[in-house]
Amino acid sequence: MNPLKFPLIGITLSFIVGIILQEYAAFSLSFLFYGILISAILFGFAWYKNHNALIQNTSFGFATYFLLATFGMFTYFVHVDKNTANHYSKQTFETTNAIKGVIQTALKPNEQYVKYVLEINGFNTKIASGKILLYVPKQSKIVLQSGTEISINESIYPIPKAYNPYQFDYANYLEKQNIGHQIYLNNSSIKIIKQHQNFNYFIEKLRNTLSDSFAIHHFDAKTKAIIDALLLGQRVAIDKATITDYSNAGVIHILAISGLHISILYFFLVFLLKPLRSFRFGKEIELLLILFVLWLFAFLTGLPASVTRAVTLFSFISVGTYFNQSKAIYNAMATSALLILLFSPNAIFDIGFQLSYAAVLSIVLFQPFYKKFHVTQNKIALYFIDLITVSMAAQIGVLPLSLYYFNQLPLLFLLANLVIIPLSSFVLLYGIVLLIFNFVAPEFSILLGKLLSFSIRLMNDYIHWIAHFKSGIITNISFSVVMVCTLYLFLTALLFWMYAKKNNALIYVVFTLFVFQLSYLVVKWNENESSEFLVFNEKQSLIAIKNQQNVIVYTNDFNKHKETVRHYLRGTFSDSLQVFPMQNVFSFQQNRIMVIDSFGVYKTTLKPSIIILTQNPKVNLDRLIKTAQPKVIIADKSNYKNTIKRWEATCRKAKIPFHAIAEKGFYRLK
């Protein structure tokens, strides 16, 4: 069975290539229009020449894929909000802006703020569109719901890029969701206009009702947070310690409703409804019931992206199974991915989307080899054997992506999955049953709830025990996009050899393994050949000089910067680290760099090309510029905001480039 023979896979891959090309090339609408026109003409010509042929030739295939690629580019362009004519970013930003909009959804809050996504419909008296991240102080006691229309007068700020190199870029993550700016709400600046009873409002209200139904059980906060995550897709109440434990144990996917949970529900429904097949129209009834329950569950969780794609995928798998097409799973996966990307092309850049399809595809591709491990006929033993092999297959499929995004490798994931997958499956299914009894038989539900509470505590305790083994996880692994591609190339060659069952296919496995190793050496060599000077975006001063594979860090309190430095060492593939106290003069390549700290003392004889202001030095910047004549002035994050603004005005007047770390992010000199 060769999955590459299925035509929908090629069509979907072409569409994906178009999306990725548009993301990085950012072609104009006129360019895309001519691209679609040319590809449509080529497709029409190829179809006219080959529509009567029994076997379509290569030219028709290329014309089809070219058309789909250009269509993918156009689809992505249309779904980027800032490409619309009335997007708020095309308006002139004032010091305070009059903004009207409707709350779309609530996001996970932090210690100080509750976060919402605001869909804008008015900006400074003009009709506008777009999404903004809205921060509401917790102390304000303002509670907003999906569908609440508000009017505010506030300053608008760009979402800052990654604070430091090789850290998670929250701004880039939000940009893929068409959110580019943020607002910090002042209590007096908000006016609630009305409550729209739209789709999001009813979904949120239903979800809150279902969640509140568990109040009769008086579960502790941790148990209730797990229930909300597994049954309703809400992770906002899960504490950091629990998330860390699940992450270190390699089972963080348990806490987010995704392909795993939908597959559990799907196979449970298949098992439950299997007797229907012996009746007339039983298969049709089974299919309709499965689709109904899956999509009902999706709506109850609020249709988050992870659930929508998983339910879409298993819906197509159900249809393929109904038509007795066991091989149609590849087309089902391709069709579900294509359908999701047609409505939300940004999903291709979503980590969850990539991990879900990589895991499912890996499980399906390795499935023919599972039975070789069936060394017994005992059903219980077979269940655990299948659990191990499926977990291994899924882990192999997501390994390159996990190494790239999370930079860690849990070694005890099999030990964790052996207990957690059956236990979480029970919690999910039992929780759904309990949810029904919360409404129809509350007293009986309270009695049943004790078992659910015990199961969740057992699950949390077991994960905490697994995560306790520090040697059970390899962290801070350096990995690049090139290495992701070459590792998947190796896995593809490995599968080809397993399917082909020919010794000469082993040559491809050895060759691609060599290519993967070579890619690591090339990436590491490339990183180690570079040198750079960095001022980090930290509240306390931190400076680093990278000289090939050696990194020298200057700080007066290294313990507060360990995590930042760790990320930097990983991202640069560096092997050596030295730490020294902060000093006032640096030399990097042809540049002399002077640091002026809180004492405000500096040598007038120095002629630095770069001046770094730190810890609020009391200096006459006008006189300093005239005396030192620097090329660039940098203010790190340890300075007061008002002082930074004053320095910026002075530099603007003197026509000297000014880099405020707190506003523009870290400073890098190569």
C-alpha positions, 0 to 999 in steps of 0.5 A: 500500500503506497499512500503517495498513490492517493491523488488527494494527498498531492492536491492537499500538499500542493495547496499547503505549499501555496500557503507557505509560499504566500506566508514567506513571499507575501505576493500582492493581490494583482500578482496572485490574480495573474498567477491564478489566471495563468495556472487556470489556462494551463490546467484547461489546456492540459485537461483539453488534451488529456480528458479522453486519455485512460491515463493522465500524463505528467503535464496534467498532474503538474498543471493541477498541482500548480493550480492548487498551489496558486489557489492556496496562495490566494486563500491565505491572502484572503484570510489575512485580516490586515489585507482588507481595505478597512483594517484598523492598522491602516488607520492613523493611531492617536495617543488615545483611540476611540475603539468599538468592538465585540468580545470574541473569546476569553484567553488564559489569564495571567496573574494581573490581567484577564485576556480577551480577543476583541473583534473591532468594528469601529476605529476613531469614528471610522468603520474598521475590522481586525482583532486586538488583544484586550487586557482587563485588570483583575482588580477592576472586577470587570467581567466580559462575555463572548458577544459583549459589544464595548466602546473604549478610549485607550492607547494601542500598542504593538505586541512585542516580539520575543523578549530574547533570542530563541524564546517563544515568540508570542507576537508571531503566534498571535499574528498567525491568528490575525492579532497584531496589537494589544490594549491595556484597559483603564477602568474608566475608559470602557463602556458596555454597549450591549450583549449580542446573543451570537454563536460564541455567546450561546456556546460560552453560556452552554459551556459555563452551564455544563462546567457549573453543573459539577459544583454539586460535587465540591471537587478541589481546584485541581480536580475541577481544572482537569475536568474542564480541560478533558470534557470542555476544552478549557485549560485556563484554570490548570496551575503551572505545576500540573502543566509542568508535570504533564510536560516533563512526563511527555503526556501534555497532550492529555490536557488539551482535547485533541486527536487522542480524546476524539479517537477515544470517543470514536472507538468507544462509539464504534464498539458501542454501536457495533451490534447495529450492523446486524440490522437493516440500515444499521451501518447507516444509523451507526454512521449518523450516530457517530457523526452526531455525537462527535460534532455534538461533543465538538460544539460542547467544547466550544469548537476550538481548533484542535477539536474541530480538526480532530472531529473533521478527520474522524468524520471522514474516517467514519465515512471511509469506513462506511464505504468499506474503504480501509485504504481511504484513511489517507484520502480521509486525512488529506480531505479533512486537512484540505477542508480545514485549510480552506476555511482557516489556512493559518492552521498549517502554522499551528503546532497542534495541527502539525502534531495531530496529523503527524501522530495520526499519519505515523500510527496509520503507516506503522499499523501493518507492523503491529500484529508482528508484536502479538505474541499472545492471544490474551486480550488484556495483554494484546491491549497493552501491547497495542497501547505500547506500539501505538504510543511508539508509532505516535511518538516517532511521528511527532519526534522531529516536531517535538524536538524543534518546538519543545527542545526536550525528549521525555524518556519515560513517555511509554511508562506514563502512557501505559497508565495515563491513556487508559486512565484518561480514557476512563476519566473522559468517558466516565466524566461524560456520563457523570455530566448527564447525571448532573442534570437528570439525577444529581444525588446519584451523580454525587455518589458516582463523582467520588470515583471520578475524583479518585481517578483524577487524583490518581492520574495527577499523582502518577504523572507527578511521580513520573516527572519527579525523575530528573533523568527521565527527560532530556532538555535543552536539545538544539534542533533546527528546521533543516534537521526537522526536514532531514529527520522526516526524510530518514523516517520516510526512507525507513518506512519505504524499506519496511514496506518494500521489504527489499535489501537495496531499500536499506541503502536509502535508510543509511543515506538519509541517516547520513544526511540527517547527521550531516545537516546537524554538523552543517547547522552547528558549524554555521552557528559556531562560525558566527560571532555577535554582541547582544544586549538582552531584554532583561530587567537586570542588565545582561550582556553576551558576547558570542565568539564562534562556539564560546559564549561569554555572559556579563551580569551581576546576578547570573541566577536570575538569567539562567533560563534566558542564557539556557535558551541562547546556548541551545539556539546557537548550538554553543558548547562553552559558557563563561560568566563574568561581572558586568563591566563598563567597556567592551570591544567587539570586532571594530566597535568600542562599547561603553556601559554607563550605569547608575553611577553615571561615571564615564571616561570622556577620552573614550570614543565609543561607537555604541553607548549602553545606558543602564540602571537609570544613570544621571547623565546629561545626554546632550553633552554626552552625545557631543563629547562621545559622538556615538553611532548608536545609543541603547537603553536597556530594560533596567531604566525607568520608562519616563527616562527612556522617553526623554533620552529618545527625544534627545537622540531624535533631536541629535539624529542619533539612532536610539534602541529602547530594549523594553520597546524594540526587544533585544539588541544584536550586533554582528 
